[in-house]
Amino acid sequence: MRRMALTDRPPQNGMGDPAMALARRTEDVVVGDEIVRERLSARLVHWTVALTFFVCLFTGLPIWTPYLGSLANLFGGLHVCRVLHPWAGVAFAAASVLMFGQWVSQMKLTPADREFLKPRGLLRYFQYRNEDADVGKYNGGQKLLFWAAALGALGLLATGLVMWFPLGFGQRLREASYLLHDVAFSLFFAMIIGHIYLGTAAEPGTFRSMIRGTVTKSWAQLHHPRWYREVTSQRPKTDT
């Protein structure tokens, strides 16, 4: 992990904000009262996954049920949705692979993460009483979300391919794929809603990390205290 402290340097790369300039190419860097949390490449992959998922969502719903058929008008009709949906699914799967490669090395559950996921740890977190907790850059819940998203994307891709090319598979597999695709979609959608809520209303200041790439020092100290100490060199890194 890189540790730097930049407080009075001039803007770089023609940008008026030195923190955002650094967030184009690096992370875990202190710039004044901010910390660069996510570099530009990570944010682009994140938003590509989000965009392709919602294209899949809004093209898939009118195919799924006629009650939502009006959504097809957003794309030029139901036939266009039927053509676009599987290709959007391929794009979503490709972006998910990139996201997996981007973050997998940081998503190993540690003993501290397992402690965080216990009811007592979650209660302390949501009561903002974890200033001294051993929560790193990503907490246990975020790591579980990462693995759930990876499994969900795999399930959607596998079942979607069977539905896209049904003649290449047996009847039982086709029938199971329709059911499992719906289940995987429903769980993934619920997970996304929870992710949006936690990243906005539940934890103000989080959303900016995926827009600007930075968070405030106070946010980092409150929500991810061990990561804050590591980045500000208050304590050596202990992750293994």
C-alpha positions as CSV (number, residue, x, y, z in Angstrom):
1,M,0.0,0.0,0.0
2,R,1.3,3.4,-0.9
3,R,1.4,6.0,1.8
4,M,1.9,9.7,0.8
5,A,0.9,13.0,2.3
6,L,0.3,15.9,-0.1
7,T,-0.9,19.1,1.4
8,D,0.4,22.1,-0.5
9,R,1.2,20.8,-3.9
10,P,-0.2,22.6,-6.9
11,P,-2.9,21.0,-9.1
12,Q,-1.7,18.3,-11.5
13,N,-2.5,17.4,-15.1
14,G,-4.4,20.6,-15.6
15,M,-7.1,19.8,-13.0
16,G,-8.0,22.3,-10.3
17,D,-8.3,19.6,-7.6
18,P,-5.1,17.8,-6.6
19,A,-7.0,15.0,-4.9
20,M,-9.0,14.3,-8.0
21,A,-5.9,14.5,-10.1
22,L,-4.2,11.9,-8.1
23,A,-7.3,9.7,-8.1
24,R,-6.9,9.3,-11.8
25,R,-3.9,6.9,-11.3
26,T,-3.4,6.0,-7.7
27,E,-5.2,5.4,-4.4
28,D,-4.5,5.2,-0.6
29,V,-3.0,8.6,-0.7
30,V,-3.6,11.5,1.7
31,V,-4.2,14.9,0.2
32,G,-5.0,17.6,2.7
33,D,-8.2,16.6,4.4
34,E,-9.0,13.9,1.9
35,I,-7.9,10.4,1.2
36,V,-7.9,8.9,-2.3
37,R,-9.8,5.7,-2.0
38,E,-10.5,4.5,-5.5
39,R,-8.5,5.2,-8.6
40,L,-10.1,6.1,-11.9
41,S,-9.8,2.6,-13.5
42,A,-11.7,1.0,-10.5
43,R,-14.5,3.6,-10.7
44,L,-14.9,3.1,-14.4
45,V,-15.2,-0.6,-14.0
46,H,-17.7,-0.2,-11.2
47,W,-19.9,2.1,-13.2
48,T,-19.7,-0.1,-16.3
49,V,-21.0,-3.0,-14.2
50,A,-23.8,-0.8,-12.9
51,L,-24.7,0.6,-16.3
52,T,-24.8,-2.8,-18.1
53,F,-26.8,-4.3,-15.2
54,F,-29.5,-1.7,-15.5
55,V,-29.6,-2.1,-19.3
56,C,-30.1,-5.8,-18.7
57,L,-32.8,-5.0,-16.1
58,F,-34.9,-2.7,-18.2
59,T,-34.6,-4.8,-21.3
60,G,-35.3,-8.0,-19.4
61,L,-38.4,-6.9,-17.4
62,P,-40.7,-6.4,-20.4
63,I,-39.6,-9.8,-21.7
64,W,-40.3,-11.4,-18.3
65,T,-43.8,-10.0,-17.9
66,P,-46.3,-8.2,-20.1
67,Y,-47.3,-6.0,-17.1
68,L,-44.0,-4.2,-17.6
69,G,-44.2,-4.1,-21.3
70,S,-44.2,-0.3,-21.4
71,L,-40.5,-0.4,-20.5
72,A,-39.8,-1.8,-24.0
73,N,-40.6,1.6,-25.4
74,L,-37.4,2.9,-23.8
75,F,-35.5,0.8,-26.4
76,G,-37.8,0.9,-29.4
77,G,-40.0,-2.0,-28.7
78,L,-40.1,-5.6,-27.4
79,H,-38.2,-7.0,-30.4
80,V,-35.3,-4.7,-29.8
81,C,-35.3,-5.7,-26.1
82,R,-35.1,-9.4,-27.1
83,V,-32.1,-8.7,-29.3
84,L,-30.4,-6.2,-26.9
85,H,-30.8,-8.1,-23.7
86,P,-28.4,-11.0,-24.2
87,W,-25.7,-8.8,-25.6
88,A,-26.1,-6.5,-22.7
89,G,-25.7,-9.6,-20.5
90,V,-22.4,-10.4,-22.2
91,A,-21.2,-6.9,-21.6
92,F,-22.3,-7.1,-17.9
93,A,-20.5,-10.4,-17.5
94,A,-17.3,-9.0,-19.1
95,A,-17.4,-5.9,-16.9
96,S,-17.9,-8.2,-13.9
97,V,-14.8,-10.2,-14.8
98,L,-12.8,-6.9,-14.9
99,M,-14.3,-5.9,-11.5
100,F,-13.4,-9.3,-10.1
101,G,-9.8,-8.9,-11.3
102,Q,-9.7,-5.4,-9.9
103,W,-10.6,-6.2,-6.3
104,V,-10.2,-9.9,-5.7
105,S,-6.8,-9.5,-4.0
106,Q,-8.3,-7.2,-1.4
107,M,-11.4,-9.3,-0.7
108,K,-10.0,-12.1,1.5
109,L,-12.0,-12.4,4.7
110,T,-9.8,-11.8,7.8
111,P,-10.5,-12.7,11.4
112,A,-11.5,-9.0,11.9
113,D,-14.0,-9.3,9.1
114,R,-15.6,-12.3,10.6
115,E,-15.8,-10.5,13.9
116,F,-17.4,-7.5,12.1
117,L,-20.0,-9.8,10.5
118,K,-21.3,-11.0,13.9
119,P,-24.4,-9.2,15.3
120,R,-22.3,-7.4,17.9
121,G,-19.9,-6.1,15.3
122,L,-22.6,-4.9,12.9
123,L,-24.4,-3.2,15.7
124,R,-21.3,-1.3,16.7
125,Y,-20.7,-0.3,13.1
126,F,-24.2,1.1,12.5
127,Q,-24.1,2.9,15.9
128,Y,-20.8,4.5,14.8
129,R,-19.0,3.1,17.8
130,N,-16.1,1.4,16.0
131,E,-13.4,4.0,16.0
132,D,-10.9,1.5,17.4
133,A,-12.2,-1.5,15.5
134,D,-10.0,-3.4,13.2
135,V,-11.9,-2.6,10.1
136,G,-9.7,-2.2,7.0
137,K,-10.3,-0.6,3.7
138,Y,-13.2,-2.9,3.0
139,N,-15.3,-4.3,5.8
140,G,-16.7,-7.8,6.0
141,G,-20.0,-6.8,4.6
142,Q,-18.4,-5.2,1.5
143,K,-16.3,-8.3,1.0
144,L,-19.4,-10.6,1.2
145,L,-21.1,-8.3,-1.3
146,F,-18.2,-8.7,-3.7
147,W,-18.3,-12.5,-3.6
148,A,-22.1,-12.5,-3.8
149,A,-21.9,-10.3,-6.9
150,A,-19.4,-12.5,-8.5
151,L,-21.5,-15.6,-7.9
152,G,-24.6,-13.8,-9.1
153,A,-23.0,-12.6,-12.3
154,L,-21.8,-16.2,-13.0
155,G,-25.2,-17.6,-12.4
156,L,-26.9,-15.0,-14.6
157,L,-24.4,-15.6,-17.4
158,A,-24.6,-19.4,-17.2
159,T,-28.4,-19.6,-17.2
160,G,-28.6,-16.8,-19.7
161,L,-26.5,-18.7,-22.2
162,V,-28.8,-21.7,-21.9
163,M,-31.8,-19.5,-22.5
164,W,-30.0,-17.8,-25.5
165,F,-29.1,-21.1,-27.2
166,P,-31.8,-23.5,-26.0
167,L,-31.4,-26.1,-28.7
168,G,-28.0,-27.0,-27.5
169,F,-29.2,-28.2,-24.1
170,G,-31.7,-30.7,-22.7
171,Q,-35.2,-29.8,-21.6
172,R,-34.6,-30.2,-17.9
173,L,-31.6,-27.9,-18.0
174,R,-33.6,-25.3,-20.0
175,E,-36.4,-25.4,-17.5
176,A,-34.1,-25.1,-14.6
177,S,-32.2,-22.3,-16.3
178,Y,-35.4,-20.2,-16.6
179,L,-36.2,-20.6,-12.9
180,L,-32.6,-20.1,-11.7
181,H,-32.2,-17.0,-14.0
182,D,-35.2,-15.4,-12.3
183,V,-34.0,-16.3,-8.8
184,A,-30.5,-15.0,-9.5
185,F,-31.9,-11.8,-11.0
186,S,-34.2,-11.3,-8.0
187,L,-31.4,-11.8,-5.4
188,F,-28.9,-9.7,-7.4
189,F,-31.5,-6.8,-7.7
190,A,-32.2,-6.9,-4.0
191,M,-28.5,-6.8,-3.3
192,I,-28.0,-3.8,-5.6
193,I,-30.8,-1.9,-3.9
194,G,-29.1,-2.6,-0.5
195,H,-25.8,-1.5,-2.0
196,I,-27.2,1.8,-3.2
197,Y,-28.9,2.5,0.1
198,L,-25.7,1.8,2.2
199,G,-23.6,3.8,-0.2
200,T,-25.9,6.9,-0.1
201,A,-28.5,7.5,2.7
202,A,-27.1,5.1,5.3
203,E,-23.5,6.3,5.1
204,P,-23.3,9.9,3.9
205,G,-19.9,10.6,2.2
206,T,-19.5,7.1,0.8
207,F,-20.9,7.9,-2.7
208,R,-18.3,10.4,-3.4
209,S,-15.6,7.7,-3.3
210,M,-17.1,6.3,-6.6
211,I,-17.5,9.8,-8.1
212,R,-14.5,11.8,-7.0
213,G,-12.5,8.8,-5.9
214,T,-11.9,10.4,-2.5
215,V,-13.3,10.4,1.0
216,T,-12.7,12.7,3.9
217,K,-10.4,11.8,6.7
218,S,-13.2,11.9,9.2
219,W,-15.3,9.4,7.1
220,A,-12.3,7.1,6.9
221,Q,-11.6,7.2,10.6
222,L,-15.3,6.6,11.4
223,H,-16.0,3.7,9.0
224,H,-12.7,2.1,8.2
225,P,-10.4,3.0,11.2
226,R,-7.6,0.5,10.5
227,W,-7.4,1.6,6.9
228,Y,-7.3,5.2,8.1
229,R,-4.4,4.5,10.4
230,E,-2.5,2.6,7.7
231,V,-2.9,5.3,5.1
232,T,-2.0,8.1,7.6
233,S,1.0,6.0,8.9
234,Q,-0.4,5.9,12.4
235,R,0.0,2.2,12.5
236,P,1.8,-0.3,10.2
237,K,-0.2,-2.5,7.9
238,T,-1.3,-5.8,9.5
239,D,-3.4,-7.4,6.7
240,T,-2.3,-10.8,5.6
